[in-house]
Amino acid sequence: MIVVMEPGVTDEVIDQVINRLRDFGFDVHLSRGVERTVIGAIGEKTAEKIQQLEAMPGVQKIVPILQPYKLAGKEFKQERTQVNVRGVVFGGAHVPVIAGPCAVESREQLLETARLVKQAGAALLRGGAYKPRTSPYSFQGLAEEGLKILAEAREETGLGVVTEVVNPRDVETVAEYVDMFQIGARNMQNFTLLTEVGRTQKPVLLKRGLSATINEWLMAAEYIISAGNPNVILCERGIRTFETETRNTLDLSAVVAVHELSHLPVIVDPSHGTGKWKYVTDMAKAGVAAGADGLIVEVHPRPEEALSDGPQSLRPEVFAAMMTAVDTVARAVGRYVLEEPCMQNLA
């Protein structure tokens, strides 16, 4: 349930309600909005508890939450959540683009890519240090050495870095190097891992599972938020269907559905969603038109040499053209991708 507080209540009154909820055995989550302050309370509720809470000073009303995701849903929070990743905000007018290679292959490869994607207007740098692969014989990533290279790229370019964490035991180590965790599609329901990143305050990019419903995806986000971390960004990266022409089926209707059901920002991954670099720009434009709060795109200076996901990786010059194209679409719907100075540099 949520406890809706009256407008203008003091912190002291809010603390009194929170303390009473905890006395009743509830887990408490506070959300301060522009128009209202609400307190999410998860636990066993009884008519007697509700009556006592309703009688407390400052309490406007108590509303039951009907959806299974209590904290990720709009019943808990009407206003859109904005997630700040090293100064880059997801969920506002800006549509940030995260770009970089599927995997950190070498220092030279990552630094070259970082410089190029920044020049084209990328807001954050992506790169996998730990790579869970279908085959145990495929390249598995450089592990902590890859994290150190990512941190070096951030130092040189100023771009915040995003990388996947796959093992709960690695969360603390990865957190030392990066600005946002990525939870990959295969780990969307690794509940131990979700809880572990939820115990941090570092932003989390949560990809939709290959066969996950939207409800299951939001419930995965609930694990992170209920553990104490509200900084969750959802990522639609395509789901597995009967279609074989593309790697996955990019479900852009999920962007609209999530905005209807949840306050969390949602971004689109047209690289994994299609598996073919020729389709990435068009699907990126479609994602922005559908209301996506950001994009994550794979870029490699030499895709033919990539150790993973070469066929879906954009060359730097194609990425730069894509950035201009998606910015045009974003501005048509009242948002933007590129800052004006960056657009002038590209001209």
Residue pairs with C-beta under 8 A, 6 or more apart in sequence:
1 40
1 41
1 45
1 50
1 62
1 63
1 64
1 65
2 38
2 39
2 40
2 41
2 62
2 63
2 65
2 75
2 76
3 17
3 21
3 38
3 39
3 41
3 53
3 59
3 62
4 36
4 37
4 38
4 59
4 60
4 61
4 62
4 63
5 13
5 14
5 17
5 36
5 37
5 38
5 39
5 58
5 59
5 60
6 58
6 59
6 60
7 35
7 36
9 37
9 58
10 58
13 57
13 58
14 30
14 37
14 39
14 58
16 56
16 57
16 58
17 39
17 53
17 56
17 58
17 59
18 28
18 30
18 39
20 52
20 53
20 56
21 28
21 39
21 41
21 53
22 28
24 43
24 49
25 43
25 44
26 41
26 42
26 43
27 41
27 42
27 43
27 226
28 39
28 40
28 41
29 39
29 40
29 41
29 42
29 71
29 76
29 225
29 226
29 230
30 37
30 38
30 39
30 40
31 37
31 38
31 39
31 40
31 76
31 77
33 77
33 78
33 79
34 79
35 78
35 79
36 78
38 76
38 77
40 65
40 70
40 71
40 76
42 70
42 71
42 226
45 64
50 62
53 59
53 62
54 61
54 62
63 75
65 73
65 75
65 76
66 75
67 73
67 75
67 261
68 215
68 219
68 222
69 215
69 218
69 219
69 221
69 222
69 262
70 76
70 222
70 226
71 222
71 225
71 226
71 230
72 218
72 219
72 221
72 222
72 225
72 232
72 262
72 263
72 264
73 218
73 261
73 262
73 263
74 260
74 261
74 262
74 263
76 263
77 263
78 263
79 263
80 91
80 263
80 265
81 91
81 230
81 232
81 263
81 264
81 265
82 89
82 90
82 91
82 92
82 265
83 89
83 90
83 91
83 203
83 231
83 232
83 233
83 265
84 90
84 203
84 231
85 124
85 160
85 162
85 179
85 180
85 203
86 124
86 160
86 179
87 160
88 94
88 96
88 123
88 124
88 160
89 96
90 96
90 233
90 265
90 267
90 293
90 294
91 264
91 265
91 293
93 334
93 335
93 336
94 123
94 335
94 336
94 337
95 288
95 292
95 293
95 294
95 295
95 326
95 330
95 335
95 336
95 337
96 123
96 124
96 294
96 295
96 337
97 121
97 122
97 123
97 124
97 294
97 295
97 296
97 297
97 323
97 326
97 337
98 122
98 123
98 124
98 125
98 126
98 162
98 205
98 267
98 294
98 295
98 296
98 297
99 117
99 120
99 122
99 124
99 125
99 126
99 296
99 297
99 298
99 299
99 319
100 110
100 113
100 114
100 117
100 122
100 125
100 126
100 127
100 298
100 299
101 109
101 110
101 113
101 126
101 127
101 128
101 298
101 299
101 300
101 306
101 313
102 127
102 128
102 131
102 298
102 300
102 306
102 308
102 309
102 313
103 127
103 128
103 129
103 131
103 139
103 141
103 142
103 146
103 306
103 307
103 308
103 309
104 110
104 127
104 128
104 129
104 141
104 142
104 146
104 149
104 150
104 163
105 139
105 142
105 306
105 307
106 149
107 149
107 152
109 300
109 301
110 127
110 149
110 150
110 153
111 149
111 152
111 153
111 156
112 301
113 125
113 127
113 299
113 300
113 301
113 316
114 125
114 153
114 156
114 157
114 159
115 156
115 157
116 299
116 301
116 316
116 319
117 125
117 159
117 299
117 316
117 319
118 125
118 157
118 158
118 159
119 320
119 345
120 316
120 319
120 320
120 323
120 346
121 320
121 323
121 327
121 337
121 338
121 339
121 342
121 343
121 346
122 159
122 299
122 319
122 323
123 159
123 160
123 294
124 159
124 160
124 161
124 162
124 179
124 180
125 150
125 153
125 154
125 157
125 159
125 160
125 161
125 162
126 161
126 162
126 163
126 182
126 296
126 298
127 146
127 149
127 150
127 153
127 161
127 162
127 163
128 141
128 146
128 163
128 164
128 308
129 141
129 142
129 143
129 144
129 145
129 146
129 147
129 149
129 150
129 163
129 164
129 174
130 140
130 141
130 143
130 146
130 163
130 164
130 165
130 166
130 167
130 170
130 174
131 138
131 139
131 140
131 141
131 164
131 308
132 140
132 164
132 166
132 184
132 186
132 187
133 139
133 140
133 308
138 308
139 307
139 308
142 149
144 173
146 163
147 163
147 173
147 174
147 176
147 177
147 178
148 177
150 161
150 163
150 177
150 178
151 161
151 177
151 178
153 159
153 161
154 160
154 161
154 179
160 179
160 180
161 177
161 178
161 179
161 180
162 178
162 179
162 180
162 181
162 182
162 205
162 296
163 174
163 177
163 178
163 181
163 182
164 181
164 182
164 183
164 184
165 171
165 174
165 181
165 182
165 183
165 193
165 197
166 184
166 187
166 193
167 193
168 190
168 192
168 193
168 196
171 181
171 193
171 196
171 197
171 200
174 181
175 181
175 200
175 202
178 202
179 202
179 203
180 202
180 203
180 204
180 205
180 233
181 197
181 200
181 202
181 203
181 204
181 205
182 204
182 205
182 207
183 190
183 193
183 194
183 197
183 204
183 205
183 206
183 207
183 220
184 207
185 207
185 208
185 209
185 210
185 237
185 272
186 209
186 210
187 193
188 206
188 207
188 208
188 209
188 212
188 216
188 217
188 220
189 209
189 212
189 216
189 220
191 220
191 223
194 206
194 220
194 223
194 224
194 227
195 223
195 224
195 227
196 227
197 204
197 224
197 227
197 229
198 204
198 223
198 224
198 225
198 226
198 227
198 228
198 229
199 227
199 228
199 229
200 229
201 228
201 229
201 231
202 229
202 231
203 231
203 232
203 233
204 224
204 229
204 231
204 232
204 233
205 233
205 235
205 267
205 296
206 217
206 220
206 221
206 224
206 232
206 233
206 234
206 235
207 235
207 237
207 269
208 214
208 217
208 234
208 235
208 236
208 237
208 239
208 251
208 254
209 216
209 217
209 220
209 239
210 239
210 240
210 248
211 239
211 240
212 220
212 239
214 254
214 257
214 258
214 261
217 234
217 254
217 258
218 234
218 258
218 261
218 262
221 232
221 234
221 262
221 264
224 232
225 232
232 264
233 264
233 265
233 266
233 267
233 293
233 294
234 258
234 262
234 264
234 265
234 266
234 267
235 266
235 267
235 268
235 269
235 296
236 250
236 251
236 252
236 254
236 255
236 258
236 266
236 267
236 268
236 269
236 273
236 287
236 292
237 248
237 250
237 268
237 269
237 272
237 273
237 296
238 246
238 247
238 248
238 249
238 250
238 251
238 269
238 272
238 273
238 274
239 248
239 249
239 251
240 248
240 249
241 248
241 249
243 249
246 273
246 274
246 275
246 276
246 279
247 272
247 273
247 274
247 275
247 276
247 312
248 272
248 273
248 274
248 275
249 273
250 268
250 270
250 273
250 274
250 283
250 287
252 268
252 283
252 286
252 287
252 290
253 290
254 266
255 266
255 268
255 287
255 290
255 291
255 292
256 290
256 291
258 264
258 266
259 266
259 291
265 293
265 294
266 292
266 293
267 287
267 292
267 293
267 294
267 295
267 296
268 283
268 284
268 287
268 288
268 290
268 292
268 294
268 295
268 296
269 295
269 296
269 297
270 279
270 280
270 281
270 283
270 284
270 287
270 295
270 297
271 277
271 280
271 296
271 297
271 298
271 309
271 312
271 313
271 314
272 298
272 309
272 312
273 283
274 280
274 283
274 312
275 311
275 312
276 311
276 312
277 303
277 311
277 312
277 313
277 314
277 315
277 318
280 297
280 312
280 314
280 322
281 314
281 318
281 321
281 322
281 325
281 326
284 295
284 297
284 322
284 325
284 326
285 325
285 326
285 329
287 295
288 295
288 326
288 329
288 330
288 333
288 335
288 337
289 329
289 332
289 333
291 333
295 326
297 314
297 319
297 322
298 309
298 312
298 313
298 314
299 313
299 314
299 315
299 316
299 319
300 306
300 310
300 313
300 314
300 315
301 315
301 316
303 310
303 311
303 313
303 314
303 315
304 310
306 313
314 322
320 346
323 337
323 338
323 346
324 338
324 343
324 346
326 337
327 336
327 337
327 338
327 343
330 336
330 337
338 346
